[in-house]
Amino acid sequence: MTNVILFVQISLDGFFEGPKKEIDWSMVDDELHAHVNEVLGTMGGFLSGRGAYELMAGYWPTADADPASSPAVKEFARIWREMPKVVYSKTLTSAGWNTTIARDVVREEVEALKLNAEGDLIVGGGELGAAFMAQDLIDEYRIYVHPIRIGEGNRLFPPSKERVSLRLVETRAFGNGVVLLRYERLRGS
């Protein structure tokens, strides 16, 4: 069964980006990048918001053409270009690199994506993640906690009165201090 996975990097104090949408605090080294490539390379599709898509589209299509790029960067450039993508945007009029535009997160459309995907679907970013969480569409959480407090920004989990039960299925500590917390959603609880 295809899962929808929230895949996100956060600071120790729970922010996925700083107050000006900055992510320069993340500590992605070769070990973490190789792990991310290994995980994302097996997925069936990337789901992102307009901002994240434009950030990715501004770098990854040609990142492997730079002779100074690391092997991990070159590998992810290929993964990103080839992976089917859906960008959620009310304003974007065109998108390249195997990308479809969707205007809203619609449960029935996400269920159709799951039926047709050749692997799990990755939701990237906190804002789109919140839209998926609001419709109870997240099956798994892969949260990479970085050893830094940034003090302010956009929190991963918006305020909610809903209780969501999760089961820890994996942890991993990386040499740079980043810790992966992987949880599956317990349905019916």
N, C-alpha and C positions, 0 to 999 in steps of 0.2 A: 504494500500500500504506500502510495506517495504521501509524504509529510510536507507540511509547510513549516519551515524552520526560521526562527528569528535569529539572525547571525549578526552579532554586534560587538563592538569594542566600547568599553566604558571605563571611566576613571573610578578610582576606589570610592569616591563620594557619589557615584551613580549617574554621572553625566555622559552622554554619548557625543556631545560637542560643547564647545565653549559658548559664551554669550553672543559671539559674532560668527557662530557656526564653525569655528576653528577646530581642527582635529590634529594640530601640530604637536600635541602632547602625547599622542600614541607612540608606543615603543616597539615598532615592528622591525625586528632584526631578521637575519637570514634563517634562523631556526623557526621563528614564528611564521615567516613568509612561506617557507617550505611546507609547513604544516597546513597553512591556509590553502595553498595550492593543491595539496593532496586531498583535502576535504572538498573544496569547491570544484575541483576537476571532475568529480563523480556526480555532480548535481544535474538536475534536469532543466533548471532555469533560474535566472536571477530576476527578482521583482524589486524595483526601486522607485523612489520618488524622483521628480524632475531634477531637484538639486543634486542628489547623489548621482543620477544618470549623467548629467552634464559634467560633473566633476570627473567621473570615470571616462566619459567619451572625450574629454579634453586631453587625456593622457594615454590611456591604455591602447588605443588602436595602433599607435606607432612606437610604443615604449621599447619594443624589442629591436627597433632599428638603430637605437643609440648604442654604439660600441661600448660605452661605459656602463650599460645596464648589467645588473647581476643576472646569473642564471635564473634565479627565482622570479625576477621582474620579467625576463623574457618568456618564461613559462606562463606566468599569469596573463601576459598580454595575449598569448595565443588562446588561453582558456576563455578570457573575457570576450574576445572577438567572436569565437565560435559558439559560445553559449547562447541559447535562446533567452531573450530578455523581454520583460514587460516593464514599461515605465508608466507610472501613474501620474498624470498631469492634466489639468484643465486647460492649460495654455499651449503646451508643446504641439507644433503642427507637423513635424517630421522627425524621424529618428533613424539612424543607420545601424549597421553592425548587428543584424539579426534581431532587431528590436520592434516590438509592437507597442502602440500607445493605447492605454486604457484611461478613461476619464475618472472613474471612481472605483473603489473597492466594492465589488458586488459579489456576495456570497456564491451565487449560482455560477458566475464567471470563474471564480477561484476554484470551485468544485470541478468545473469543466477542464481547467488547466491541470488540475491534479490527475484527472482521468487520462489526459493525453501526454503527460510528461514522461520522459524516459528516466526519471530519477526525482529525488526530492527537490522542492522549490525553496530557494533562499530569499527571505525578506531581509533587505539590508536597510539599516537606519532606524532611528527611534521614532520619527514622525510617522512613517509608513507602518512601522511596527505597531504603533498605537492604534492606527486605523484597523489593522488586522486583529489586534487584541480586542477592540471594541465589538467586533463581530464574531469573537470566539473562533478565529481561524488559525491560531498558532498551535501547532502540535508539539513543537520542541523549541527549546531555548538554548542557544549556544552563546554564552556570554563570556567574553574575554575581558577580565578585570585587569587594568593596568595599574602598576604601583605608583600612582600619583593622585594627589587631590588637586582639582583645578578650581574649587571654590564656588563656581557659578556656571550656569549654562543651561542646557536643555536636558532634563532628566529622562532616563530611559522609560520609567514607568510613570504614566500620568496618574493623578489621584483617581482612585476607584473604590467603590464599596464592595465590588465583587471579590469573592475569595476564589483563588485558583490553586488547586492542589497539584503539586509537581512531584516527580520521583527523580532523584539524582541518579544518572546513569554513567557519568564519567567526570573525572577531574584530571587536570594535568597542569603541572607547574613547568614553565619554560625558564630557561637560564637567565633571561632578562627580568624575571620577576612577575611576568604576566601569568595569570591563572585562568584556565578554562573551567567554567562551570557549565555542564551540560545537563539539562533537565528535560524529561518528557512530561507532557500533560497527562494527568489522570482524568479520564472522562467519567462522567457520572458521579462526581464527588462534589 
